[in-house]
Amino acid sequence: MNDTLLKLLQQVDTPTVCNAIEVAEGQRGFNAFTRGTMLASHPDAPAIVGYARTARIAAVAPPKEAPDVIKTRRMDYYRHMAEGPQPSVAVVEDTDFPHCIGAYWGEINSTVHKGFGMSGALTNGVMRDLGDVPEGFQIVAGSIGPSHGFVHVKEVGIPVTIFGMQVTDGDLIHADRHGAIIIPVHVLPTLEAAIHKLLDTEKLVLDPARQNGFDFEAFKAAWTAFEDART
């Protein structure tokens, strides 16, 4: 992913990229996206873009392993998040889902991960401290809650599932208040052009629809041009 594409991806929302991937692939049916409603810590902030750094946590019940094991794994987790290619996104599956109660993401953890240079976090779990999550670090989560429960790290660097989307460590993530997608590696060479083509094509309908006097006949002409541009 070059700097020009990265900058563009940071400027457009996730539905736009989701559609543009289908433009790049020349067919509909792209399905590497989250299912269901997710929540954003900064709903109006730009999308988070980066390579996934994965982990699993749990919080409903106390850990059964020895405290030293838990502490060592916790440091392994933070080392994993701090290393690897950037930009990066923490992708953390809460294994208690759909009954998550422990907010792993709050003021402290979000500030630490931002300090590592990470773009944001994607989780099916809980977030809190919404007024104190730093600007420039977006959390896209499954729910909001007040408690951290017995939250602890269970696994690091393994495949995870977030709202039906299976993520492998290193996958390229695009996420915002709509949810998240995985950008396939094979579309990267043509994705920038596909995004611009998609935006230009949408203007064929949007521009006339925003004009005074827009009626069915104007819609019909605009939609015909729109359909022709998409084929």
MOWO-V775740 format. One record per backbone hydrogen bond with DSSP energy under -0.5 kcal/mol. CO is the residue of the C=O (numbers start at 1). NH is the residue of the N-H. If there is no record, write none. Layout:
# MOWO-V775740
co->CO nh->NH
co->CO nh->NH
This chain:
# MOWO-V775740
co->2 nh->6
co->3 nh->7
co->4 nh->8
co->5 nh->9
co->6 nh->10
co->7 nh->11
co->8 nh->11
co->8 nh->12
co->13 nh->17
co->14 nh->18
co->15 nh->19
co->16 nh->20
co->17 nh->21
co->18 nh->22
co->19 nh->23
co->20 nh->24
co->21 nh->25
co->22 nh->26
co->22 nh->27
co->31 nh->33
co->32 nh->182
co->39 nh->141
co->40 nh->43
co->42 nh->45
co->48 nh->175
co->50 nh->173
co->51 nh->89
co->52 nh->54
co->52 nh->170
co->53 nh->91
co->54 nh->157
co->55 nh->93
co->56 nh->154
co->56 nh->155
co->57 nh->95
co->58 nh->152
co->59 nh->150
co->66 nh->69
co->66 nh->70
co->67 nh->71
co->68 nh->72
co->69 nh->73
co->70 nh->74
co->71 nh->75
co->72 nh->76
co->73 nh->77
co->74 nh->78
co->75 nh->79
co->76 nh->80
co->77 nh->81
co->78 nh->82
co->79 nh->83
co->87 nh->51
co->88 nh->119
co->88 nh->120
co->89 nh->53
co->89 nh->91
co->90 nh->92
co->90 nh->122
co->91 nh->55
co->91 nh->93
co->92 nh->124
co->93 nh->57
co->93 nh->95
co->94 nh->97
co->96 nh->99
co->101 nh->103
co->102 nh->104
co->102 nh->126
co->104 nh->106
co->105 nh->128
co->106 nh->110
co->107 nh->111
co->108 nh->112
co->109 nh->113
co->110 nh->114
co->111 nh->115
co->112 nh->116
co->113 nh->118
co->114 nh->117
co->119 nh->138
co->120 nh->90
co->121 nh->140
co->122 nh->92
co->125 nh->142
co->125 nh->143
co->126 nh->104
co->126 nh->105
co->127 nh->145
co->129 nh->132
co->129 nh->133
co->134 nh->137
co->138 nh->121
co->139 nh->41
co->139 nh->141
co->140 nh->123
co->141 nh->39
co->143 nh->127
co->147 nh->103
co->148 nh->151
co->152 nh->58
co->155 nh->56
co->160 nh->167
co->161 nh->163
co->162 nh->165
co->163 nh->35
co->164 nh->166
co->165 nh->162
co->165 nh->167
co->167 nh->160
co->168 nh->171
co->171 nh->52
co->171 nh->173
co->172 nh->183
co->173 nh->50
co->174 nh->181
co->175 nh->48
co->176 nh->179
co->179 nh->176
co->180 nh->34
co->181 nh->174
co->181 nh->183
co->182 nh->184
co->183 nh->172
co->184 nh->187
co->185 nh->188
co->187 nh->190
co->187 nh->191
co->188 nh->191
co->188 nh->192
co->190 nh->194
co->191 nh->195
co->192 nh->196
co->193 nh->197
co->194 nh->198
co->195 nh->199
co->196 nh->200
co->197 nh->201
co->198 nh->202
co->199 nh->203
co->200 nh->204
co->201 nh->204
co->202 nh->205
co->202 nh->206
co->203 nh->207
co->205 nh->209
co->206 nh->210
co->207 nh->210
co->208 nh->211
co->211 nh->214
co->215 nh->219
co->216 nh->220
co->217 nh->221
co->218 nh->222
co->219 nh->223
co->220 nh->224
co->221 nh->225
co->222 nh->226
co->223 nh->227
co->224 nh->228
co->225 nh->229
co->226 nh->230
co->227 nh->231
